Amino acid sequence: MKNSYFFLLILSLLLSMVALAQPGTLDSTFAENGKFMLSEHFNYETTQDIALTEEGKILVMVNSLYLVRLLEDGSWDTTFGNQGVLKVLEEDAGKSIAIDDSNRTLILAFNSFYGIHSMNLYRFLQDGTPDNSFGENGETNVGVPNADNSLIIQSDGKIVIAGSDGNQSFVHRIKDNGSSDHSFSGNGIVLLNDLPKSFALSIVQQPDGKLIITGTSDSDLFVIRLLEDGTTDSSFGSNGITLIDDGGDEAGQDVAVMPDGKIAITGYSQTSAGSSFLCWRLLTDGTIDNSFGSNGEVNLFTGQQISSGYFIFPYADSSIIVGGVIYNGATDDPVLYKILYNGSIDSTYGENGAAGKTFTCSKSIEINAVKTPDNNILICGTKADNGDNIPAISKF
């Protein structure tokens, strides 16, 4: 009888460990049961972006351009700035960050000076001081009037930014020293002339060096592919462009290349009836992949107000994890879904196929994420707390 009791106890403990390790659950080894709140330092802030250093430290940017650095376990990196917090810029509003192979931090930021709007790119050394080898004293103007989470570092170290002037989209490629790359469209900037009333929202590089950009154009989702020299790849879609119209206002918020070369996009479609968090997949030539979901599309959630996908991560088994926000009737909840190769939702992920609801967000505030080397997901977002906005991080 005693042996049976101990057997059941051990079995119960093992089952508990398996449950805790189930994909889509919070990582209890990170911070406080998988969650970290920056309420100690920040109120009325929004969390803009997150990135990982080469050694796995976590860098988080809030919009007033503080950088916060944490260790892998979610504790403060006290060697950085003032006990893990560093103010890097005074006047700009942060949009996106990236970390290069030399552990230098790139910050894409918006500046408004006496009504003149500009996007600037800054590079900082590992200790947070400006990298004076980049541009002028660590700063360069990117020539794109407005951009969001659309900053990448190519495999060759060159930097690419996509954005818009409010009517037309641009793509700008910059060399390691901060100057425009003239091998890209002659002056470093490509105007996406065939996309009226457009805003480029995300960009990714294919293994062959081609660039894929997504966003919205005249209320339709667009995907365009550029060759390495900046010219439009005419073998993709229709003369280099694929447009998706679901009968509302559509936008691609993030784009990723699958292991087999197919292209996955997440974003939204909004109509007078509501807003849908969607995912689409294209074949390598830019045509709709009808083997994915329903005619190349998966509807993850539809609600009365803004619900949208914001990031997408492909995995080696050809599944994808997509994240975004869904409207809960008052505020937004961050959410993660795992989608299998055929477009079905993996019901074993999280709770009945959904994870991520660890804090509530103010409406219309986006979330961002990064995939760790061991395939976990770190989400950064902004918790709504009795009128305050508090930067929040969760690890799944």
Protein Blocks (a to p, Z undefined) as FASTA:
>chain_A
ZZmmmmmmmmmmmmmmmmmmpghiacfkgojehiacfklmoghiacfbdcddfkopacdd
dfkopacdddfkopacfkgojhhiacfbfkbccfbdcddfkopacddddddeehiacddd
ddddfkopacfkgcjehiacehiabacddcccdfkopacddddehlaccdddddfkopac
fkgghnopacdfklghiacfbdcddfkopacddddeehiacdddddfkopacfkgcjehi
acddehiacddfbdcddfkopacdddddddfkbccdddddddfkopacfkgojehiacfb
dcfbdcddfbdcddfkopacddddddehjaccdddddddfkopacfkgojehiahilbcc
dehiacdddddfkopacddddddeehiacdddddZZ
